[in-house]
Amino acid sequence: MKIDYTGRHIEVTEAIRKHTSSHFDRIEQLFEGKTANAHIIIEVERGRHRSEAVVKWRNEVLNATSIDDDMYHSISQTIDKIEKQARRLKEKIVDKSHKATKVSQVKTGNFVD
């Protein structure tokens, strides 16, 4: 997974990068197949730490935002929201590929009881 970082009024430190990448490593199995691109935007304004994640995977865009007093907790909440969206999207994709065959395609036969 490719992760880009943007910091507004804050410097993106190596500790923030490690924290973010460890959370994404935990959910990376959800993004099988095509490589996912993530863009993490962190911002500090008036003591509030805001984090936003935009993940592009296949033809979908997953977006989540969180505001908290602690930057690390904000990032964790944001990635948890992305995980929830990714799980829902993956289940939707799996459900579409595992459709039952239509009744018109099933051959009828004589069954004896």
KEVOFI-786949 format. One record per residue (C-alpha): x, y, z; residue in three letters. Coordinates in steps of 0.5 Angstrom, whole numbers, padded with zeros to 4 digits, always signed. Example, Ala and Ser with C-alpha at 12.3 -4.5 7.8 and 13.67 -1.06 7.14 Angstrom:
<sites>
[site [+0025,-0009,+0016],"ALA"]
[site [+0027,-0002,+0014],"SER"]
</sites>
This chain:
<sites>
[site [+0000,+0000,+0000],"MET"]
[site [+0003,+0007,-0002],"LYS"]
[site [+0002,+0012,+0003],"ILE"]
[site [+0002,+0020,+0002],"ASP"]
[site [+0002,+0025,+0008],"TYR"]
[site [+0000,+0032,+0008],"THR"]
[site [+0001,+0036,+0015],"GLY"]
[site [-0002,+0043,+0016],"ARG"]
[site [+0001,+0047,+0021],"HIS"]
[site [+0004,+0041,+0024],"ILE"]
[site [+0010,+0037,+0021],"GLU"]
[site [+0009,+0030,+0020],"VAL"]
[site [+0014,+0026,+0024],"THR"]
[site [+0017,+0019,+0023],"GLU"]
[site [+0013,+0017,+0029],"ALA"]
[site [+0007,+0019,+0026],"ILE"]
[site [+0009,+0015,+0020],"ARG"]
[site [+0010,+0009,+0024],"LYS"]
[site [+0004,+0010,+0028],"HIS"]
[site [+0000,+0010,+0021],"THR"]
[site [+0003,+0005,+0017],"SER"]
[site [+0002,+0000,+0023],"SER"]
[site [-0005,+0001,+0023],"HIS"]
[site [-0005,+0000,+0015],"PHE"]
[site [-0001,-0006,+0016],"ASP"]
[site [-0006,-0009,+0020],"ARG"]
[site [-0012,-0008,+0015],"ILE"]
[site [-0008,-0009,+0009],"GLU"]
[site [-0011,-0016,+0007],"GLN"]
[site [-0018,-0012,+0006],"LEU"]
[site [-0014,-0009,+0000],"PHE"]
[site [-0013,-0015,-0004],"GLU"]
[site [-0011,-0015,-0012],"GLY"]
[site [-0010,-0008,-0014],"LYS"]
[site [-0005,-0004,-0010],"THR"]
[site [-0009,+0002,-0005],"ALA"]
[site [-0007,+0009,-0005],"ASN"]
[site [-0008,+0012,+0001],"ALA"]
[site [-0007,+0020,+0003],"HIS"]
[site [-0007,+0022,+0010],"ILE"]
[site [-0008,+0029,+0012],"ILE"]
[site [-0007,+0032,+0019],"ILE"]
[site [-0008,+0038,+0021],"GLU"]
[site [-0008,+0042,+0028],"VAL"]
[site [-0012,+0048,+0029],"GLU"]
[site [-0014,+0051,+0036],"ARG"]
[site [-0012,+0045,+0040],"GLY"]
[site [-0016,+0040,+0036],"ARG"]
[site [-0012,+0035,+0032],"HIS"]
[site [-0016,+0033,+0025],"ARG"]
[site [-0014,+0027,+0021],"SER"]
[site [-0017,+0025,+0014],"GLU"]
[site [-0016,+0019,+0010],"ALA"]
[site [-0017,+0018,+0003],"VAL"]
[site [-0016,+0011,+0000],"VAL"]
[site [-0017,+0010,-0007],"LYS"]
[site [-0018,+0002,-0009],"TRP"]
[site [-0020,-0001,-0015],"ARG"]
[site [-0025,+0004,-0017],"ASN"]
[site [-0028,+0006,-0011],"GLU"]
[site [-0026,+0012,-0006],"VAL"]
[site [-0026,+0011,+0002],"LEU"]
[site [-0026,+0017,+0006],"ASN"]
[site [-0026,+0018,+0013],"ALA"]
[site [-0025,+0024,+0018],"THR"]
[site [-0024,+0025,+0026],"SER"]
[site [-0022,+0030,+0031],"ILE"]
[site [-0019,+0029,+0037],"ASP"]
[site [-0015,+0032,+0043],"ASP"]
[site [-0009,+0027,+0041],"ASP"]
[site [-0007,+0026,+0034],"MET"]
[site [-0005,+0019,+0035],"TYR"]
[site [-0012,+0017,+0037],"HIS"]
[site [-0015,+0022,+0032],"SER"]
[site [-0011,+0018,+0027],"ILE"]
[site [-0013,+0011,+0030],"SER"]
[site [-0020,+0013,+0029],"GLN"]
[site [-0020,+0015,+0022],"THR"]
[site [-0017,+0009,+0020],"ILE"]
[site [-0022,+0005,+0024],"ASP"]
[site [-0027,+0008,+0020],"LYS"]
[site [-0023,+0007,+0013],"ILE"]
[site [-0023,-0001,+0016],"GLU"]
[site [-0031,-0001,+0017],"LYS"]
[site [-0032,+0002,+0010],"GLN"]
[site [-0027,-0003,+0007],"ALA"]
[site [-0030,-0009,+0010],"ARG"]
[site [-0037,-0007,+0008],"ARG"]
[site [-0034,-0006,+0000],"LEU"]
[site [-0031,-0012,+0000],"LYS"]
[site [-0037,-0016,+0003],"GLU"]
[site [-0041,-0012,-0003],"LYS"]
[site [-0036,-0015,-0008],"ILE"]
[site [-0036,-0022,-0005],"VAL"]
[site [-0044,-0022,-0005],"ASP"]
[site [-0044,-0020,-0013],"LYS"]
[site [-0039,-0025,-0015],"SER"]
[site [-0043,-0031,-0011],"HIS"]
[site [-0050,-0030,-0014],"LYS"]
[site [-0054,-0036,-0014],"ALA"]
[site [-0056,-0039,-0021],"THR"]
[site [-0062,-0036,-0024],"LYS"]
[site [-0068,-0041,-0024],"VAL"]
[site [-0069,-0040,-0032],"SER"]
[site [-0062,-0043,-0032],"GLN"]
[site [-0063,-0049,-0028],"VAL"]
[site [-0065,-0055,-0032],"LYS"]
[site [-0071,-0059,-0029],"THR"]
[site [-0071,-0066,-0028],"GLY"]
[site [-0076,-0072,-0026],"ASN"]
[site [-0075,-0073,-0019],"PHE"]
[site [-0078,-0079,-0016],"VAL"]
[site [-0079,-0080,-0008],"ASP"]
</sites>
